[in-house]
Amino acid sequence: MSKRKASDADISDDTAESDGQALMSLDLSNIKTTPKVIATELLALLPPGATKHDAAAKKLLKSYALLTAELDARSNAMAKANESEGARHPIAFWFQTRCTAREIEMDDDCDDNVCDDDAMTVIHMPEECFLKIMAFLNGREIVNASEVNKAWLYVSRMPVLWERLDASNGLSNRARKMNQTTLLALLGRPQFANIKVLALPYKVKLGKATIASIAKLCPLLETWDVGYSKGSGRGKDCDLMDAVEKFTNLTSIGTNMWDVTSTGISSVVRAMGANLLDLRIDNDCICSHYLHDGVLTVISEHCPNLKHFAYKMHSYCYKAYLDWLTGAGVRDLVRGCRRLEVLELERCLNIERADFETILNMVAQDPGSFALRKIDLIGYSFVIRDNPLSIVDM
């Protein structure tokens, strides 16, 4: 009887079965099964000498994305199930009941004045009260609190607690794992429906439709930060203008000047006009983009309702020949923006003590016309105290 020659399909099936058995033998719970061991087993599935450009290797690499997506889906499903279950449970605090003096005399087994475990007092807190307590926490702390139980998880996901999303609330992206796709997926969660302050995460690049997508997900957005806050990303002139057009409730902008120019800021100021209440600009001096007096003059002419203005320069890589911001521009800003309450300046070297004295005299002569109550200076040999505004040497 002749022997049948093994076909390619037989070999493929045998190989697949042996490969599957090899992978199934990996015990991921074993401390000795390190990532290197797993990688070795996976590499053994590839042809000898294969690189990432081989067809088999491409399949393997694509499987990582599928694996991550499936694990995320499971995590989201579990969180939704726990959140749904938590909605049915009250916010309860359990306290052990201490014995009275008479009970201690009657019960020889009472230890340290504490009754048995069954002797508990339960206090149910209304959801509205618990929300007011949670509102004192930042985003990281709310996430930690959500791990207490399912009821706390349910409350922690309420949109009223999430009006701000930035690096201080956990949106830092220092590990560079977030891109615009994952950012949009995050903002699409119901808990972020009331976001009013959003700082673009570090190293997230804005695509052509990103801002439009964010505007749909966050219709209440008032503050758009693209580089001013620590740990946030950066944008360009066109991104700022796009934000002004798409975010209909926008009143506050924070930016750095890495890719943003004075021309771009002037355009944004003209477009926002009286709607602009808060403008904060950070300049790390590495770039060649600096503010000049003309920008502050434009602000004074178009933004009568501005309440907060900040411009921060840093000492490293400072280019004096590009710094054209002087006391004249700051005087125009204060004179034109009578509702300005806070002025922050850091290391603006061409603005001198005499300029601040002029500003303080201008405000003192007509206090009813100016809302200015604080001038915060960094990098000067003097400070300006509040109530009343006065210059004090350091």
Secondary structure, DSSP 8 states (H G I E B T S, - for coil): -------HHHHHHHHHHHHHHHHHT--TTSTT--HHHHHHHHHTTS-TT--TTSHHHHHHHHHHHHHHHHHHHHHHHHHHHHHHHHTTS-EEEEEE-B--HHHHHH-TT-BTTB--TT-EEEEEE-HHHHHHHHTTS-HHHHHHHTTS-HHHHHHHT-GGG-SEESGGGT---TT----HHHHHHHHTSGGGTT--EEE-BTT----TTHHHHHHHH-TT--EEEESSSTTB----HHHHHHHHHH-TT--EEEEESSS--HHHHHHHHHHHGGG--EEEEEE-SSSS---BHHHHHHHHHH-TT--EEEEEE-STT--GGG-B--HHHHHHHHHH-TT--EEEEES-TTS-HHHHHHHHHHHHHSGGG----EEEEESSSEEEETTTTEEEE-
